[in-house]
Amino acid sequence: MDHEKIMLTGAQETMLATLYGRALDSRSPRSVLHDDEAARAVRRVDYDFSKTGVKGTSAVGIALRARQLDEWTREFLAAQPFATVLHLACGLDTRVHRIAPPPSVRWIDVDFPEVLDLRRRLLPEPEGVDYRTIGTSVTADGWLEQVPADRPTLAVFEGLTMYLREAEGRRLVEGITGRFPGGRLLFDVYGTIGIRLQKRVPAVRNAGATLHWGVDDPAELESWAPGLTLLDSLRSVDVPGLEHLPLSGRLGMRVLARIPVLRDVGRILRYGFPPSESGNSGPDGSAKPGE
Ligand SMILES: C[S@@+](CC[C@H](N)C(=O)[O-])C[C@H]1O[C@@H](n2cnc3c(N)ncnc32)[C@H](O)[C@@H]1O
C-alpha cells in the first residue's frame, strides 16, 4: 500500500496531531471515541507522528473534546433533522463518519483545498448523508454564499479559533449568525494564557503554526450578533470523562483546576443564535424539508 507523504506545514499540519490523538485513543481498551477510521488513516500516512508530542494524556484530551462536540452535534440533529452542519476546519476529522447523520442532513466539510485533497485520499466518502465539501479559507470572502441559507445550521469548529485573528473570528461568527435561520455554534478556544502556553506545545511549534486569538470571557461574544447566547462554557479541566485520563493526567488536571489563572486555559463553547429576520424558518427556528 502506498503511503501518503505529508507536504503540509503550519496550521494545516497540526491536523496530524489531532488525528493521531484520536487514533491512539482508539487503540486503548478504554477508548473514549472509538475512532477506528482515524487509526486506519494514520496507518496510511508517511509522517513522523512523534513530532506531534501527542501521547497518553493529550490523546485522551483530544478524544474527550471531540466527544463533547459530537454529543452537542447529535443533540442538535435529533431536534433538527433537516439541518445543515458546517464542519469548519475539518482537517482529517471523521466527525461525519462518527455521527453518521441521516439523509435529511446536509453536511458540509470545509477546509483549505489542499487539506481536502488529502482528506479524500485518506478517508472514505461518507454514505447515507447529503455530503459535500468546500475548499476555502474560512476567512475568504464569499464562500458562505455557496451554502444554501434555507435551514437551521450548526457550525462546529474544533482547533480553529486559535489560528484566526480576533477580527477574523468575529467576521465568521457574524457571517454565520447573519445568514442562517437559527442554529448553534460549537467551538473550542484558548484563553490568552492558554495561547501563550500552546505556542510551546510540540504539535504547534514543530509545525511552525502561529497562534493568535485567545478568548478569556466567552460571554463577550454575545454582543457580536443579535440574540447570540452562550449556552455552555466547559473548561478543559471540567470536560466529562476525565476519568479516562492516565493517573498522571488526572492528577495534573486536579492541580490545574485549583489554580485560577490556569484553569481557564482552554474551553469548549456552545452558543445558540435565533432565526434572522430574513430567514424562512418557522417561529421555533425549525425548517421543513424542501423549504
Ligand atoms: C488543529 S487542526 C484541527 C483539525 C480538525 N478540526 C481536528 O480536530 O482534527 C487545525 C485545522 O484548521 C484548519 N484551518 C486553519 N486555519 C484555517 C482557515 N483560515 N480556514 C480553513 N481552515 C483552517 C487547518 O487546515 C487544520 O485542518
The ligand as a MOL file (V3000), in Angstrom:
LIG
                    3D

  0  0  0     0  0            999 V3000
M  V30 BEGIN CTAB
M  V30 COUNTS 27 29 0 0 0
M  V30 BEGIN ATOM
M  V30 1 C -5.6210 21.5500 14.8320 0
M  V30 2 S -6.1960 21.2110 13.2150 0 CHG=1
M  V30 3 C -7.8520 20.6770 13.6200 0
M  V30 4 C -8.4380 19.8190 12.5430 0
M  V30 5 C -9.7440 19.1350 12.9610 0
M  V30 6 N -10.7560 20.0740 13.3190 0
M  V30 7 C -9.4740 18.1840 14.0890 0
M  V30 8 O -9.9470 18.4270 15.2230 0
M  V30 9 O -8.7880 17.1880 13.8510 0 CHG=-1
M  V30 10 C -6.4190 22.8390 12.5380 0
M  V30 11 C -7.2070 22.8490 11.2520 0
M  V30 12 O -7.6140 24.1960 10.9950 0
M  V30 13 C -7.5560 24.3950 9.6080 0
M  V30 14 N -7.5180 25.8460 9.3880 0
M  V30 15 C -6.6910 26.7410 9.9740 0
M  V30 16 N -6.9500 27.9760 9.5180 0
M  V30 17 C -7.9870 27.8400 8.6340 0
M  V30 18 C -8.7030 28.7430 7.8150 0
M  V30 19 N -8.4260 30.0520 7.8270 0
M  V30 20 N -9.6850 28.2690 7.0180 0
M  V30 21 C -9.9710 26.9390 6.9990 0
M  V30 22 N -9.3300 26.0260 7.7660 0
M  V30 23 C -8.3460 26.4800 8.5620 0
M  V30 24 C -6.2740 23.6800 9.2010 0
M  V30 25 O -6.1810 23.4550 7.8210 0
M  V30 26 C -6.4120 22.3940 10.0110 0
M  V30 27 O -7.1490 21.4200 9.3260 0
M  V30 END ATOM
M  V30 BEGIN BOND
M  V30 1 1 1 2
M  V30 2 1 2 3
M  V30 3 1 2 10
M  V30 4 1 3 4
M  V30 5 1 4 5
M  V30 6 1 5 6
M  V30 7 1 5 7
M  V30 8 2 7 8
M  V30 9 1 7 9
M  V30 10 1 10 11
M  V30 11 1 11 12
M  V30 12 1 11 26
M  V30 13 1 12 13
M  V30 14 1 13 14
M  V30 15 1 13 24
M  V30 16 1 14 15
M  V30 17 1 14 23
M  V30 18 2 15 16
M  V30 19 1 16 17
M  V30 20 1 17 18
M  V30 21 2 17 23
M  V30 22 1 18 19
M  V30 23 2 18 20
M  V30 24 1 20 21
M  V30 25 2 21 22
M  V30 26 1 22 23
M  V30 27 1 24 25
M  V30 28 1 24 26
M  V30 29 1 26 27
M  V30 END BOND
M  V30 END CTAB
M  END
